Amino acid sequence: MDAVAVRIEGRGTPESAWERCAWLDALPLVEADTVLLGARRLIVVSPHPDDEVLGCGGLMQAAAAQGCGVQVVSVTDGEACYPDHPRWTPACLRDARRRELAAAMQALGMDATHVTSLGLPDGAVARHEADLVAHLCTCVSPGDVVLAPWIHDAHPDHEAVGRAALAAAALCGARSLQYPVWAWHWLDALASTGPWTTAQRIALCPDAQARKRQAMAVFATQTGEGEALGCEPILPEHVLARFRRSFEVLIG
């Protein structure tokens, strides 16, 4: 998830607050099959390796299990998450994070053939937004469901990817949905209403939750598990807790 905007500083809204959030609990709870009904493929557009697993790792599993094609478009390699780190240089991170994503896909029941890596610069996707739209238009078709981050997620790469995916889906006649990632950090769990007029919770069975947690765990460069980072990881425990729920939220 990498270099973040001002609203993503600090520890953010704890998962304990989300567990008591009335507007989140009021979102309709549906099965993944409902979301995927009639879908030919699920195309997940991810700003950085790990966003796809955090935001919709459960839905990806459901799609693969029911024979719906799954394709992940990994927009950047997330090479800028530890600026000036003596060990985790951009080149080192590119290789490590691609390997982690391949391992995460295996944990979800897929493999690296389900991933297309574009290698756009981490932290600068907005400067290449038109190119991203053009690329997506070469692989998106009517009957696809295009899933990308919420366009107000607060991270500039997430928002640029979300905008590009919405534009490509509209141009290609595909259905578009969005997933929040950093929004769980800064949204107000105590607000009387939520920010989305159309959103739903996608139920995850215990097996899907377990596989998603296994996939999350392989991103050692982000969690710090087994890695001598020498700095605060991007995905410490209080962040990971927001993605261990028995549901995922999709907007649209």
HELIX and SHEET records of a PDB file:
HELIX    1   1 VAL A    6  ILE A    8  5                                   3    
HELIX    2   2 GLU A   15  TRP A   18  1                                   4    
HELIX    3   3 ALA A   22  ASP A   25  1                                   4    
HELIX    4   4 ALA A   32  LEU A   36  1                                   5    
HELIX    5   5 ASP A   51  ALA A   65  1                                  15    
HELIX    6   6 PRO A   90  ALA A  107  1                                  18    
HELIX    7   7 ALA A  112  HIS A  114  5                                   3    
HELIX    8   8 VAL A  125  HIS A  128  5                                   4    
HELIX    9   9 GLU A  129  CYS A  139  1                                  11    
HELIX   10  10 PRO A  156  CYS A  172  1                                  17    
HELIX   11  11 ALA A  183  TRP A  186  1                                   4    
HELIX   12  12 PRO A  206  ALA A  217  1                                  12    
HELIX   13  13 ALA A  220  THR A  223  1                                   4    
HELIX   14  14 GLU A  237  LEU A  240  1                                   4    
HELIX   15  15 ALA A  241  PHE A  243  5                                   3    
SHEET    1   A 3 LEU A  29  VAL A  30  0                                        
SHEET    2   A 3 ALA A 199  ALA A 203  1                                        
SHEET    3   A 3 PHE A 247  ILE A 251 -1                                        
SHEET    1   B 5 VAL A 115  LEU A 120  0                                        
SHEET    2   B 5 GLY A  69  THR A  76  1                                        
SHEET    3   B 5 ARG A  41  SER A  46  1                                        
SHEET    4   B 5 ASP A 144  PRO A 149  1                                        
SHEET    5   B 5 ARG A 175  TYR A 179  1                                        
END                                                                             
